[in-house]
Amino acid sequence: MALEESASENDSITEENGIKFLISEKDSVYFNNAKIDYINTLFGGGQFQVLRV
C-alpha cells in the first residue's frame, strides 16, 4: 500500500468513514472478500492490514 495524490484511470475508488481508498485494477483481486483494518501499535503508531473475511 502507498499514499497517492490522485487516482489513475483504471483505479477503483472506495470511501469508508471519510477515507478514500484507491485500488488499482491489477491489485483488485487481492481485495475481493477482504477488509482493511487499522491496528494501533505499542509505540503510538499504527498500520493498515488487509484481512480475509
PyMOL Python script that loads the backbone (N, CA, C, O; Angstrom):
from pymol import cmd

cmd.read_pdbstr("""\
ATOM      1  N   MET A   1       0.826  -1.164   0.000  1.00  0.00           N
ATOM      2  CA  MET A   1       0.000   0.000   0.000  1.00  0.00           C
ATOM      3  C   MET A   1       0.879   1.238   0.000  1.00  0.00           C
ATOM      4  O   MET A   1       1.995   1.238   0.519  1.00  0.00           O
ATOM      5  N   ALA A   2       0.343   2.289  -0.596  1.00  0.00           N
ATOM      6  CA  ALA A   2       1.068   3.551  -0.656  1.00  0.00           C
ATOM      7  C   ALA A   2       0.065   4.703  -0.680  1.00  0.00           C
ATOM      8  O   ALA A   2      -1.096   4.520  -1.044  1.00  0.00           O
ATOM      9  N   LEU A   3       0.521   5.871  -0.295  1.00  0.00           N
ATOM     10  CA  LEU A   3      -0.309   7.070  -0.383  1.00  0.00           C
ATOM     11  C   LEU A   3      -0.171   7.656  -1.774  1.00  0.00           C
ATOM     12  O   LEU A   3       0.935   7.758  -2.305  1.00  0.00           O
ATOM     13  N   GLU A   4      -1.288   8.038  -2.362  1.00  0.00           N
ATOM     14  CA  GLU A   4      -1.289   8.615  -3.708  1.00  0.00           C
ATOM     15  C   GLU A   4      -1.999   9.962  -3.679  1.00  0.00           C
ATOM     16  O   GLU A   4      -2.919  10.170  -2.888  1.00  0.00           O
ATOM     17  N   GLU A   5      -1.572  10.864  -4.533  1.00  0.00           N
ATOM     18  CA  GLU A   5      -2.199  12.182  -4.641  1.00  0.00           C
ATOM     19  C   GLU A   5      -3.526  12.142  -5.391  1.00  0.00           C
ATOM     20  O   GLU A   5      -4.459  12.871  -5.054  1.00  0.00           O
ATOM     21  N   SER A   6      -3.607  11.278  -6.422  1.00  0.00           N
ATOM     22  CA  SER A   6      -4.816  11.213  -7.240  1.00  0.00           C
ATOM     23  C   SER A   6      -4.970   9.817  -7.829  1.00  0.00           C
ATOM     24  O   SER A   6      -4.023   9.032  -7.863  1.00  0.00           O
ATOM     25  N   ALA A   7      -6.176   9.526  -8.289  1.00  0.00           N
ATOM     26  CA  ALA A   7      -6.477   8.215  -8.865  1.00  0.00           C
ATOM     27  C   ALA A   7      -5.967   8.124 -10.297  1.00  0.00           C
ATOM     28  O   ALA A   7      -5.958   9.113 -11.030  1.00  0.00           O
ATOM     29  N   SER A   8      -5.548   6.938 -10.680  1.00  0.00           N
ATOM     30  CA  SER A   8      -5.208   6.663 -12.078  1.00  0.00           C
ATOM     31  C   SER A   8      -6.488   6.314 -12.827  1.00  0.00           C
ATOM     32  O   SER A   8      -7.540   6.128 -12.215  1.00  0.00           O
ATOM     33  N   GLU A   9      -6.399   6.228 -14.130  1.00  0.00           N
ATOM     34  CA  GLU A   9      -7.569   5.979 -14.973  1.00  0.00           C
ATOM     35  C   GLU A   9      -8.273   4.673 -14.626  1.00  0.00           C
ATOM     36  O   GLU A   9      -9.503   4.623 -14.657  1.00  0.00           O
ATOM     37  N   ASN A  10      -7.538   3.620 -14.299  1.00  0.00           N
ATOM     38  CA  ASN A  10      -8.134   2.303 -14.056  1.00  0.00           C
ATOM     39  C   ASN A  10      -8.327   1.976 -12.571  1.00  0.00           C
ATOM     40  O   ASN A  10      -8.642   0.836 -12.231  1.00  0.00           O
ATOM     41  N   ASP A  11      -8.141   2.959 -11.687  1.00  0.00           N
ATOM     42  CA  ASP A  11      -8.309   2.718 -10.257  1.00  0.00           C
ATOM     43  C   ASP A  11      -9.783   2.664  -9.872  1.00  0.00           C
ATOM     44  O   ASP A  11     -10.618   3.370 -10.438  1.00  0.00           O
ATOM     45  N   SER A  12     -10.077   1.821  -8.909  1.00  0.00           N
ATOM     46  CA  SER A  12     -11.396   1.770  -8.291  1.00  0.00           C
ATOM     47  C   SER A  12     -11.310   2.601  -7.020  1.00  0.00           C
ATOM     48  O   SER A  12     -10.333   2.489  -6.279  1.00  0.00           O
ATOM     49  N   ILE A  13     -12.320   3.437  -6.751  1.00  0.00           N
ATOM     50  CA  ILE A  13     -12.310   4.297  -5.573  1.00  0.00           C
ATOM     51  C   ILE A  13     -13.403   3.848  -4.618  1.00  0.00           C
ATOM     52  O   ILE A  13     -14.572   3.762  -4.994  1.00  0.00           O
ATOM     53  N   THR A  14     -13.015   3.561  -3.374  1.00  0.00           N
ATOM     54  CA  THR A  14     -13.942   3.169  -2.324  1.00  0.00           C
ATOM     55  C   THR A  14     -13.755   4.136  -1.167  1.00  0.00           C
ATOM     56  O   THR A  14     -12.625   4.474  -0.815  1.00  0.00           O
ATOM     57  N   GLU A  15     -14.860   4.585  -0.571  1.00  0.00           N
ATOM     58  CA  GLU A  15     -14.761   5.503   0.561  1.00  0.00           C
ATOM     59  C   GLU A  15     -15.458   4.912   1.772  1.00  0.00           C
ATOM     60  O   GLU A  15     -16.605   4.473   1.687  1.00  0.00           O
ATOM     61  N   GLU A  16     -14.760   4.904   2.895  1.00  0.00           N
ATOM     62  CA  GLU A  16     -15.300   4.424   4.174  1.00  0.00           C
ATOM     63  C   GLU A  16     -14.936   5.419   5.261  1.00  0.00           C
ATOM     64  O   GLU A  16     -13.766   5.769   5.419  1.00  0.00           O
ATOM     65  N   ASN A  17     -15.920   5.872   6.004  1.00  0.00           N
ATOM     66  CA  ASN A  17     -15.697   6.799   7.127  1.00  0.00           C
ATOM     67  C   ASN A  17     -14.866   8.012   6.722  1.00  0.00           C
ATOM     68  O   ASN A  17     -14.014   8.467   7.485  1.00  0.00           O
ATOM     69  N   GLY A  18     -15.114   8.533   5.521  1.00  0.00           N
ATOM     70  CA  GLY A  18     -14.422   9.725   5.053  1.00  0.00           C
ATOM     71  C   GLY A  18     -13.029   9.497   4.501  1.00  0.00           C
ATOM     72  O   GLY A  18     -12.352  10.455   4.128  1.00  0.00           O
ATOM     73  N   ILE A  19     -12.584   8.246   4.439  1.00  0.00           N
ATOM     74  CA  ILE A  19     -11.261   7.925   3.894  1.00  0.00           C
ATOM     75  C   ILE A  19     -11.446   7.259   2.538  1.00  0.00           C
ATOM     76  O   ILE A  19     -12.169   6.269   2.421  1.00  0.00           O
ATOM     77  N   LYS A  20     -10.790   7.804   1.506  1.00  0.00           N
ATOM     78  CA  LYS A  20     -10.865   7.226   0.164  1.00  0.00           C
ATOM     79  C   LYS A  20      -9.723   6.242  -0.045  1.00  0.00           C
ATOM     80  O   LYS A  20      -8.566   6.534   0.256  1.00  0.00           O
ATOM     81  N   PHE A  21     -10.072   5.074  -0.564  1.00  0.00           N
ATOM     82  CA  PHE A  21      -9.096   4.043  -0.905  1.00  0.00           C
ATOM     83  C   PHE A  21      -9.096   3.878  -2.417  1.00  0.00           C
ATOM     84  O   PHE A  21     -10.146   3.678  -3.027  1.00  0.00           O
ATOM     85  N   LEU A  22      -7.920   3.962  -3.015  1.00  0.00           N
ATOM     86  CA  LEU A  22      -7.750   3.759  -4.453  1.00  0.00           C
ATOM     87  C   LEU A  22      -7.148   2.375  -4.645  1.00  0.00           C
ATOM     88  O   LEU A  22      -6.095   2.060  -4.091  1.00  0.00           O
ATOM     89  N   ILE A  23      -7.821   1.562  -5.428  1.00  0.00           N
ATOM     90  CA  ILE A  23      -7.340   0.205  -5.671  1.00  0.00           C
ATOM     91  C   ILE A  23      -7.115   0.044  -7.167  1.00  0.00           C
ATOM     92  O   ILE A  23      -8.035   0.209  -7.968  1.00  0.00           O
ATOM     93  N   SER A  24      -5.879  -0.282  -7.529  1.00  0.00           N
ATOM     94  CA  SER A  24      -5.563  -0.437  -8.952  1.00  0.00           C
ATOM     95  C   SER A  24      -6.258  -1.680  -9.502  1.00  0.00           C
ATOM     96  O   SER A  24      -6.540  -2.627  -8.768  1.00  0.00           O
ATOM     97  N   GLU A  25      -6.523  -1.657 -10.782  1.00  0.00           N
ATOM     98  CA  GLU A  25      -7.209  -2.768 -11.440  1.00  0.00           C
ATOM     99  C   GLU A  25      -6.442  -4.084 -11.256  1.00  0.00           C
ATOM    100  O   GLU A  25      -7.048  -5.124 -10.995  1.00  0.00           O
ATOM    101  N   LYS A  26      -5.123  -4.037 -11.390  1.00  0.00           N
ATOM    102  CA  LYS A  26      -4.329  -5.268 -11.276  1.00  0.00           C
ATOM    103  C   LYS A  26      -4.288  -5.808  -9.850  1.00  0.00           C
ATOM    104  O   LYS A  26      -4.089  -7.008  -9.662  1.00  0.00           O
ATOM    105  N   ASP A  27      -4.470  -4.954  -8.840  1.00  0.00           N
ATOM    106  CA  ASP A  27      -4.436  -5.393  -7.450  1.00  0.00           C
ATOM    107  C   ASP A  27      -5.820  -5.687  -6.874  1.00  0.00           C
ATOM    108  O   ASP A  27      -5.923  -6.134  -5.732  1.00  0.00           O
ATOM    109  N   SER A  28      -6.867  -5.450  -7.628  1.00  0.00           N
ATOM    110  CA  SER A  28      -8.233  -5.613  -7.108  1.00  0.00           C
ATOM    111  C   SER A  28      -8.539  -7.052  -6.686  1.00  0.00           C
ATOM    112  O   SER A  28      -9.376  -7.260  -5.807  1.00  0.00           O
ATOM    113  N   VAL A  29      -7.890  -8.041  -7.282  1.00  0.00           N
ATOM    114  CA  VAL A  29      -8.131  -9.441  -6.905  1.00  0.00           C
ATOM    115  C   VAL A  29      -7.743  -9.714  -5.449  1.00  0.00           C
ATOM    116  O   VAL A  29      -8.312 -10.599  -4.811  1.00  0.00           O
ATOM    117  N   TYR A  30      -6.778  -8.959  -4.926  1.00  0.00           N
ATOM    118  CA  TYR A  30      -6.342  -9.153  -3.545  1.00  0.00           C
ATOM    119  C   TYR A  30      -7.331  -8.584  -2.533  1.00  0.00           C
ATOM    120  O   TYR A  30      -7.253  -8.900  -1.345  1.00  0.00           O
ATOM    121  N   PHE A  31      -8.263  -7.747  -2.994  1.00  0.00           N
ATOM    122  CA  PHE A  31      -9.208  -7.095  -2.099  1.00  0.00           C
ATOM    123  C   PHE A  31     -10.607  -7.695  -2.176  1.00  0.00           C
ATOM    124  O   PHE A  31     -11.509  -7.233  -1.477  1.00  0.00           O
ATOM    125  N   ASN A  32     -10.808  -8.716  -3.010  1.00  0.00           N
ATOM    126  CA  ASN A  32     -12.092  -9.413  -3.034  1.00  0.00           C
ATOM    127  C   ASN A  32     -12.245 -10.168  -1.720  1.00  0.00           C
ATOM    128  O   ASN A  32     -11.322 -10.857  -1.285  1.00  0.00           O
ATOM    129  N   ASN A  33     -13.408 -10.041  -1.089  1.00  0.00           N
ATOM    130  CA  ASN A  33     -13.676 -10.689   0.202  1.00  0.00           C
ATOM    131  C   ASN A  33     -12.626 -10.330   1.245  1.00  0.00           C
ATOM    132  O   ASN A  33     -12.185 -11.190   2.008  1.00  0.00           O
ATOM    133  N   ALA A  34     -12.227  -9.068   1.281  1.00  0.00           N
ATOM    134  CA  ALA A  34     -11.226  -8.612   2.243  1.00  0.00           C
ATOM    135  C   ALA A  34     -11.724  -7.368   2.966  1.00  0.00           C
ATOM    136  O   ALA A  34     -12.640  -6.683   2.509  1.00  0.00           O
ATOM    137  N   LYS A  35     -11.099  -7.097   4.100  1.00  0.00           N
ATOM    138  CA  LYS A  35     -11.424  -5.933   4.911  1.00  0.00           C
ATOM    139  C   LYS A  35     -10.109  -5.236   5.231  1.00  0.00           C
ATOM    140  O   LYS A  35      -9.116  -5.897   5.536  1.00  0.00           O
ATOM    141  N   ILE A  36     -10.094  -3.906   5.165  1.00  0.00           N
ATOM    142  CA  ILE A  36      -8.913  -3.137   5.530  1.00  0.00           C
ATOM    143  C   ILE A  36      -9.123  -2.651   6.961  1.00  0.00           C
ATOM    144  O   ILE A  36     -10.124  -2.005   7.270  1.00  0.00           O
ATOM    145  N   ASP A  37      -8.162  -2.972   7.826  1.00  0.00           N
ATOM    146  CA  ASP A  37      -8.276  -2.632   9.240  1.00  0.00           C
ATOM    147  C   ASP A  37      -7.046  -1.833   9.653  1.00  0.00           C
ATOM    148  O   ASP A  37      -5.949  -2.056   9.139  1.00  0.00           O
ATOM    149  N   TYR A  38      -7.236  -0.906  10.580  1.00  0.00           N
ATOM    150  CA  TYR A  38      -6.122  -0.115  11.116  1.00  0.00           C
ATOM    151  C   TYR A  38      -5.806  -0.630  12.507  1.00  0.00           C
ATOM    152  O   TYR A  38      -6.693  -0.708  13.358  1.00  0.00           O
ATOM    153  N   ILE A  39      -4.564  -0.980  12.743  1.00  0.00           N
ATOM    154  CA  ILE A  39      -4.120  -1.551  14.008  1.00  0.00           C
ATOM    155  C   ILE A  39      -3.191  -0.554  14.703  1.00  0.00           C
ATOM    156  O   ILE A  39      -2.206  -0.117  14.108  1.00  0.00           O
ATOM    157  N   ASN A  40      -3.492  -0.188  15.959  1.00  0.00           N
ATOM    158  CA  ASN A  40      -2.584   0.644  16.752  1.00  0.00           C
ATOM    159  C   ASN A  40      -1.447  -0.219  17.269  1.00  0.00           C
ATOM    160  O   ASN A  40      -1.658  -1.355  17.696  1.00  0.00           O
ATOM    161  N   THR A  41      -0.236   0.331  17.228  1.00  0.00           N
ATOM    162  CA  THR A  41       0.917  -0.406  17.720  1.00  0.00           C
ATOM    163  C   THR A  41       1.265   0.049  19.134  1.00  0.00           C
ATOM    164  O   THR A  41       0.752   1.064  19.604  1.00  0.00           O
ATOM    165  N   LEU A  42       2.123  -0.687  19.804  1.00  0.00           N
ATOM    166  CA  LEU A  42       2.523  -0.364  21.173  1.00  0.00           C
ATOM    167  C   LEU A  42       3.316   0.931  21.278  1.00  0.00           C
ATOM    168  O   LEU A  42       3.372   1.531  22.352  1.00  0.00           O
ATOM    169  N   PHE A  43       3.923   1.367  20.196  1.00  0.00           N
ATOM    170  CA  PHE A  43       4.783   2.540  20.229  1.00  0.00           C
ATOM    171  C   PHE A  43       4.079   3.810  19.765  1.00  0.00           C
ATOM    172  O   PHE A  43       4.741   4.791  19.424  1.00  0.00           O
ATOM    173  N   GLY A  44       2.750   3.807  19.746  1.00  0.00           N
ATOM    174  CA  GLY A  44       1.989   5.002  19.422  1.00  0.00           C
ATOM    175  C   GLY A  44       1.680   5.201  17.954  1.00  0.00           C
ATOM    176  O   GLY A  44       0.969   6.142  17.601  1.00  0.00           O
ATOM    177  N   GLY A  45       2.185   4.359  17.107  1.00  0.00           N
ATOM    178  CA  GLY A  45       1.901   4.455  15.679  1.00  0.00           C
ATOM    179  C   GLY A  45       0.805   3.479  15.297  1.00  0.00           C
ATOM    180  O   GLY A  45       0.056   3.004  16.150  1.00  0.00           O
ATOM    181  N   GLY A  46       0.719   3.191  14.042  1.00  0.00           N
ATOM    182  CA  GLY A  46      -0.264   2.239  13.575  1.00  0.00           C
ATOM    183  C   GLY A  46       0.025   1.798  12.169  1.00  0.00           C
ATOM    184  O   GLY A  46       0.939   2.305  11.518  1.00  0.00           O
ATOM    185  N   GLN A  47      -0.758   0.851  11.700  1.00  0.00           N
ATOM    186  CA  GLN A  47      -0.585   0.348  10.333  1.00  0.00           C
ATOM    187  C   GLN A  47      -1.898  -0.236   9.831  1.00  0.00           C
ATOM    188  O   GLN A  47      -2.750  -0.670  10.607  1.00  0.00           O
ATOM    189  N   PHE A  48      -2.033  -0.234   8.524  1.00  0.00           N
ATOM    190  CA  PHE A  48      -3.192  -0.850   7.892  1.00  0.00           C
ATOM    191  C   PHE A  48      -2.880  -2.324   7.618  1.00  0.00           C
ATOM    192  O   PHE A  48      -1.753  -2.679   7.274  1.00  0.00           O
ATOM    193  N   GLN A  49      -3.890  -3.165   7.776  1.00  0.00           N
ATOM    194  CA  GLN A  49      -3.767  -4.583   7.436  1.00  0.00           C
ATOM    195  C   GLN A  49      -4.939  -4.974   6.548  1.00  0.00           C
ATOM    196  O   GLN A  49      -6.057  -4.491   6.731  1.00  0.00           O
ATOM    197  N   VAL A  50      -4.678  -5.843   5.595  1.00  0.00           N
ATOM    198  CA  VAL A  50      -5.725  -6.397   4.757  1.00  0.00           C
ATOM    199  C   VAL A  50      -6.069  -7.782   5.310  1.00  0.00           C
ATOM    200  O   VAL A  50      -5.211  -8.663   5.364  1.00  0.00           O
ATOM    201  N   LEU A  51      -7.315  -7.967   5.716  1.00  0.00           N
ATOM    202  CA  LEU A  51      -7.762  -9.222   6.338  1.00  0.00           C
ATOM    203  C   LEU A  51      -8.760  -9.922   5.436  1.00  0.00           C
ATOM    204  O   LEU A  51      -9.631  -9.277   4.853  1.00  0.00           O
ATOM    205  N   ARG A  52      -8.643 -11.229   5.318  1.00  0.00           N
ATOM    206  CA  ARG A  52      -9.627 -12.031   4.568  1.00  0.00           C
ATOM    207  C   ARG A  52     -10.860 -12.238   5.438  1.00  0.00           C
ATOM    208  O   ARG A  52     -10.745 -12.528   6.629  1.00  0.00           O
ATOM    209  N   VAL A  53     -12.028 -12.089   4.846  1.00  0.00           N
ATOM    210  CA  VAL A  53     -13.292 -12.333   5.567  1.00  0.00           C
ATOM    211  C   VAL A  53     -14.051 -13.458   4.936  1.00  0.00           C
ATOM    212  O   VAL A  53     -15.136 -13.809   5.401  1.00  0.00           O
TER     213      VAL A  53
END
""", "prot")
cmd.dss("prot")
cmd.show_as("cartoon", "prot")
cmd.util.cbc("prot")
cmd.orient("prot")
